[in-house]
Amino acid sequence: MDAHDEQGKPLSVYYWGRDIERTLAPLSKIQRRIVETLLERYPTFADTWTLSLPQKEAMALLDYHDSRNMRQVLEHLAATGIVITLS
């Protein structure tokens, strides 16, 4: 069931829309948190689902202290078609 506002426009849990919701649906909670954080910071990320970030910026933005762990999580995310490249 879909919710609508008073003007009849569909409401979404995420302001960025249903297409993005469908992309996020199969992701794990950790992957979803990463993608949502990146979408908030880089709204055009959803246009291509690819993003290149300096490692330090990614670690700070995604709240990781271990670069090996972050790289592993991002590799698993890349398997879903969402690619974050670290420089």
N, CA, C and O atoms as a DFTB+ gen file, in Angstrom:
348 C
 N C O
     1  1       0.843      -1.174       0.000
     2  2       0.000       0.000       0.000
     3  2       0.891       1.242       0.000
     4  3       1.854       1.324       0.763
     5  1       0.570       2.182      -0.840
     6  2       1.353       3.404      -0.944
     7  2       0.642       4.552      -0.244
     8  3      -0.582       4.670      -0.310
     9  1       1.410       5.388       0.420
    10  2       0.851       6.566       1.083
    11  2       0.922       7.764       0.139
    12  3       1.845       7.884      -0.666
    13  1      -0.080       8.655       0.257
    14  2      -0.125       9.855      -0.564
    15  2      -0.378      11.061       0.323
    16  3      -1.020      10.954       1.368
    17  1       0.135      12.221      -0.107
    18  2      -0.127      13.448       0.649
    19  2      -1.502      13.999       0.274
    20  3      -2.238      13.380      -0.495
    21  1      -1.839      15.157       0.819
    22  2      -3.164      15.736       0.585
    23  2      -3.418      16.079      -0.876
    24  3      -4.569      16.099      -1.312
    25  1      -2.374      16.346      -1.632
    26  2      -2.524      16.649      -3.055
    27  2      -2.505      15.390      -3.923
    28  3      -2.620      15.479      -5.146
    29  1      -2.363      14.236      -3.307
    30  2      -2.349      12.983      -4.042
    31  2      -0.991      12.544      -4.524
    32  3      -0.883      11.544      -5.233
    33  1       0.062      13.275      -4.154
    34  2       1.414      12.883      -4.557
    35  2       1.884      11.736      -3.671
    36  3       1.633      11.745      -2.465
    37  1       2.566      10.745      -4.255
    38  2       3.055       9.616      -3.447
    39  2       4.105      10.065      -2.434
    40  3       4.979      10.877      -2.739
    41  1       4.002       9.529      -1.244
    42  2       4.993       9.787      -0.207
    43  2       6.017       8.664      -0.228
    44  3       5.690       7.521      -0.549
    45  1       7.227       8.986       0.109
    46  2       8.299       8.009       0.119
    47  2       9.036       8.094       1.442
    48  3       9.198       9.179       2.002
    49  1       9.483       6.951       1.941
    50  2      10.289       6.941       3.152
    51  2      11.568       7.727       2.912
    52  3      12.074       8.401       3.810
    53  1      12.081       7.636       1.700
    54  2      13.301       8.327       1.327
    55  2      12.951       9.448       0.366
    56  3      12.201       9.246      -0.589
    57  1      13.486      10.611       0.616
    58  2      13.185      11.759      -0.224
    59  2      13.674      11.573      -1.645
    60  3      13.201      12.263      -2.548
    61  1      14.598      10.670      -1.870
    62  2      15.195      10.547      -3.192
    63  2      14.408       9.647      -4.133
    64  3      14.750       9.572      -5.313
    65  1      13.373       8.962      -3.667
    66  2      12.467       8.294      -4.591
    67  2      12.485       6.789      -4.606
    68  3      13.323       6.128      -3.993
    69  1      11.517       6.281      -5.339
    70  2      11.283       4.834      -5.381
    71  2      12.361       4.055      -6.112
    72  3      12.677       2.933      -5.718
    73  1      12.932       4.617      -7.162
    74  2      13.988       3.896      -7.886
    75  2      15.149       3.598      -6.952
    76  3      15.719       2.507      -6.976
    77  1      15.486       4.567      -6.144
    78  2      16.592       4.366      -5.208
    79  2      16.178       3.389      -4.111
    80  3      16.989       2.574      -3.672
    81  1      14.941       3.463      -3.672
    82  2      14.461       2.508      -2.671
    83  2      14.604       1.075      -3.185
    84  3      14.999       0.177      -2.442
    85  1      14.282       0.872      -4.461
    86  2      14.404      -0.475      -5.044
    87  2      15.863      -0.929      -5.076
    88  3      16.155      -2.105      -4.858
    89  1      16.764      -0.009      -5.344
    90  2      18.187      -0.339      -5.364
    91  2      18.680      -0.685      -3.964
    92  3      19.509      -1.580      -3.802
    93  1      18.180       0.013      -2.963
    94  2      18.623      -0.211      -1.585
    95  2      18.004      -1.452      -0.957
    96  3      18.578      -2.014      -0.024
    97  1      16.861      -1.886      -1.439
    98  2      16.111      -2.982      -0.806
    99  2      16.935      -4.247      -0.549
   100  3      16.848      -4.796       0.550
   101  1      17.726      -4.735      -1.503
   102  2      18.448      -5.991      -1.253
   103  2      19.733      -5.836      -0.423
   104  3      20.380      -6.835      -0.107
   105  1      20.102      -4.625      -0.075
   106  2      21.367      -4.408       0.631
   107  2      21.259      -4.768       2.110
   108  3      20.182      -4.723       2.704
   109  1      22.409      -5.126       2.685
   110  2      22.466      -5.374       4.129
   111  2      22.328      -4.037       4.854
   112  3      22.409      -2.978       4.232
   113  1      22.121      -4.088       6.157
   114  2      21.983      -2.852       6.934
   115  2      23.234      -1.979       6.830
   116  3      23.135      -0.757       6.711
   117  1      24.392      -2.598       6.874
   118  2      25.647      -1.841       6.787
   119  2      25.790      -1.215       5.404
   120  3      26.130      -0.037       5.288
   121  1      25.533      -1.992       4.356
   122  2      25.631      -1.466       2.999
   123  2      24.632      -0.329       2.791
   124  3      24.953       0.690       2.180
   125  1      23.441      -0.515       3.299
   126  2      22.398       0.502       3.166
   127  2      22.812       1.801       3.873
   128  3      22.612       2.892       3.339
   129  1      23.389       1.679       5.073
   130  2      23.839       2.854       5.816
   131  2      24.906       3.601       5.019
   132  3      24.889       4.830       4.952
   133  1      25.825       2.864       4.423
   134  2      26.888       3.473       3.623
   135  2      26.290       4.232       2.441
   136  3      26.633       5.390       2.205
   137  1      25.401       3.579       1.702
   138  2      24.813       4.204       0.517
   139  2      23.973       5.417       0.908
   140  3      24.041       6.450       0.242
   141  1      23.190       5.310       1.965
   142  2      22.376       6.452       2.406
   143  2      23.258       7.634       2.820
   144  3      22.943       8.785       2.517
   145  1      24.356       7.346       3.508
   146  2      25.283       8.405       3.911
   147  2      25.876       9.089       2.688
   148  3      25.966      10.316       2.644
   149  1      26.279       8.302       1.699
   150  2      26.864       8.875       0.488
   151  2      25.832       9.654      -0.322
   152  3      26.160      10.679      -0.919
   153  1      24.590       9.176      -0.347
   154  2      23.538       9.899      -1.063
   155  2      23.250      11.253      -0.421
   156  3      22.980      12.232      -1.115
   157  1      23.309      11.300       0.895
   158  2      23.083      12.571       1.580
   159  2      24.179      13.573       1.227
   160  3      23.909      14.755       1.019
   161  1      25.395      13.097       1.162
   162  2      26.547      13.966       0.876
   163  2      26.701      14.255      -0.617
   164  3      27.056      15.366      -1.013
   165  1      26.427      13.237      -1.438
   166  2      26.588      13.344      -2.895
   167  2      25.293      12.901      -3.583
   168  3      25.192      11.753      -4.016
   169  1      24.306      13.789      -3.689
   170  2      22.998      13.406      -4.254
   171  2      23.066      12.842      -5.674
   172  3      22.195      12.062      -6.060
   173  1      24.065      13.213      -6.450
   174  2      24.166      12.693      -7.816
   175  2      24.783      11.297      -7.868
   176  3      24.895      10.715      -8.947
   177  1      25.180      10.761      -6.737
   178  2      25.741       9.413      -6.656
   179  2      24.800       8.392      -7.289
   180  3      25.252       7.441      -7.927
   181  1      23.503       8.585      -7.115
   182  2      22.515       7.633      -7.639
   183  2      22.415       7.652      -9.160
   184  3      21.820       6.747      -9.745
   185  1      22.982       8.657      -9.809
   186  2      22.916       8.709     -11.274
   187  2      23.695       7.573     -11.913
   188  3      23.258       7.006     -12.914
   189  1      24.855       7.233     -11.336
   190  2      25.711       6.202     -11.930
   191  2      26.046       5.071     -10.969
   192  3      26.535       4.024     -11.392
   193  1      25.787       5.269      -9.678
   194  2      26.154       4.320      -8.620
   195  2      27.649       4.057      -8.592
   196  3      28.092       2.970      -8.219
   197  1      28.420       5.053      -8.985
   198  2      29.871       4.979      -8.850
   199  2      30.347       6.279      -8.214
   200  3      29.797       7.351      -8.466
   201  1      31.378       6.161      -7.386
   202  2      31.903       7.329      -6.694
   203  2      33.363       7.071      -6.367
   204  3      33.730       5.965      -5.971
   205  1      34.190       8.083      -6.532
   206  2      35.594       7.987      -6.185
   207  2      35.868       8.969      -5.053
   208  3      35.559      10.156      -5.157
   209  1      36.450       8.460      -3.970
   210  2      36.728       9.272      -2.791
   211  2      38.138       9.026      -2.289
   212  3      38.653       7.915      -2.412
   213  1      38.770      10.048      -1.726
   214  2      40.024       9.802      -1.023
   215  2      39.741       8.901       0.190
   216  3      38.701       9.028       0.836
   217  1      40.658       8.013       0.483
   218  2      40.453       7.056       1.568
   219  2      40.157       7.748       2.899
   220  3      39.266       7.323       3.636
   221  1      40.899       8.809       3.207
   222  2      40.692       9.511       4.476
   223  2      39.283      10.091       4.571
   224  3      38.638      10.006       5.617
   225  1      38.813      10.676       3.480
   226  2      37.467      11.251       3.470
   227  2      36.421      10.156       3.656
   228  3      35.476      10.318       4.428
   229  1      36.592       9.048       2.950
   230  2      35.641       7.937       3.061
   231  2      35.608       7.380       4.488
   232  3      34.537       7.103       5.027
   233  1      36.771       7.220       5.087
   234  2      36.827       6.682       6.452
   235  2      36.127       7.621       7.430
   236  3      35.398       7.163       8.310
   237  1      36.338       8.919       7.287
   238  2      35.701       9.884       8.183
   239  2      34.191       9.930       7.935
   240  3      33.403       9.910       8.880
   241  1      33.799       9.990       6.678
   242  2      32.393      10.098       6.326
   243  2      31.595       8.857       6.741
   244  3      30.467       8.961       7.222
   245  1      32.199       7.691       6.548
   246  2      31.500       6.434       6.844
   247  2      31.778       5.919       8.248
   248  3      31.280       4.862       8.637
   249  1      32.571       6.662       9.006
   250  2      32.880       6.345      10.400
   251  2      33.580       4.989      10.552
   252  3      33.184       4.157      11.369
   253  1      34.624       4.789       9.750
   254  2      35.449       3.589       9.853
   255  2      36.812       3.984      10.407
   256  3      37.345       5.045      10.080
   257  1      37.370       3.113      11.250
   258  2      38.699       3.349      11.813
   259  2      39.720       2.372      11.248
   260  3      40.927       2.569      11.390
   261  1      39.230       1.325      10.610
   262  2      40.088       0.290      10.039
   263  2      39.890       0.287       8.523
   264  3      38.822      -0.084       8.036
   265  1      40.910       0.698       7.784
   266  2      40.772       0.798       6.333
   267  2      40.573      -0.577       5.685
   268  3      39.878      -0.687       4.675
   269  1      41.166      -1.607       6.246
   270  2      41.001      -2.957       5.686
   271  2      39.537      -3.398       5.772
   272  3      38.991      -3.951       4.818
   273  1      38.921      -3.152       6.903
   274  2      37.517      -3.504       7.091
   275  2      36.633      -2.718       6.124
   276  3      35.725      -3.280       5.512
   277  1      36.899      -1.417       5.986
   278  2      36.111      -0.593       5.082
   279  2      36.254      -1.077       3.645
   280  3      35.264      -1.181       2.921
   281  1      37.475      -1.372       3.232
   282  2      37.693      -1.857       1.867
   283  2      36.939      -3.161       1.609
   284  3      36.390      -3.365       0.526
   285  1      36.916      -4.034       2.601
   286  2      36.202      -5.302       2.453
   287  2      34.699      -5.065       2.292
   288  3      34.059      -5.681       1.440
   289  1      34.146      -4.183       3.101
   290  2      32.717      -3.863       2.998
   291  2      32.417      -3.242       1.631
   292  3      31.403      -3.567       1.015
   293  1      33.289      -2.356       1.157
   294  2      33.074      -1.718      -0.136
   295  2      33.209      -2.709      -1.290
   296  3      32.542      -2.557      -2.314
   297  1      34.066      -3.724      -1.139
   298  2      34.168      -4.772      -2.160
   299  2      32.864      -5.551      -2.262
   300  3      32.394      -5.849      -3.361
   301  1      32.284      -5.878      -1.116
   302  2      30.998      -6.592      -1.114
   303  2      29.898      -5.714      -1.713
   304  3      29.014      -6.209      -2.411
   305  1      29.958      -4.423      -1.440
   306  2      28.988      -3.491      -2.005
   307  2      29.142      -3.413      -3.519
   308  3      28.149      -3.321      -4.240
   309  1      30.375      -3.448      -4.002
   310  2      30.634      -3.398      -5.442
   311  2      30.000      -4.595      -6.165
   312  3      29.619      -4.489      -7.331
   313  1      29.893      -5.717      -5.476
   314  2      29.272      -6.898      -6.063
   315  2      27.790      -6.667      -6.346
   316  3      27.191      -7.398      -7.134
   317  1      27.195      -5.663      -5.715
   318  2      25.780      -5.342      -5.961
   319  2      25.625      -4.320      -7.080
   320  3      24.505      -3.982      -7.464
   321  1      26.758      -3.819      -7.612
   322  2      26.715      -2.842      -8.684
   323  2      26.914      -1.412      -8.211
   324  3      26.864      -0.481      -9.015
   325  1      27.137      -1.229      -6.918
   326  2      27.380       0.094      -6.355
   327  2      28.874       0.172      -6.022
   328  3      29.350      -0.490      -5.100
   329  1      29.600       0.985      -6.782
   330  2      31.065       0.972      -6.710
   331  2      31.582       2.263      -6.099
   332  3      31.332       3.353      -6.613
   333  1      32.302       2.126      -5.002
   334  2      32.995       3.252      -4.375
   335  2      34.483       2.960      -4.482
   336  3      34.973       1.991      -3.902
   337  1      35.200       3.792      -5.220
   338  2      36.622       3.622      -5.426
   339  2      37.369       4.549      -4.489
   340  3      37.043       5.731      -4.380
   341  1      38.372       4.010      -3.813
   342  2      39.185       4.805      -2.884
   343  2      40.515       5.172      -3.523
   344  3      41.123       4.370      -4.232
   345  1      40.951       6.379      -3.264
   346  2      42.246       6.806      -3.800
   347  2      43.175       7.169      -2.649
   348  3      44.321       7.555      -2.879
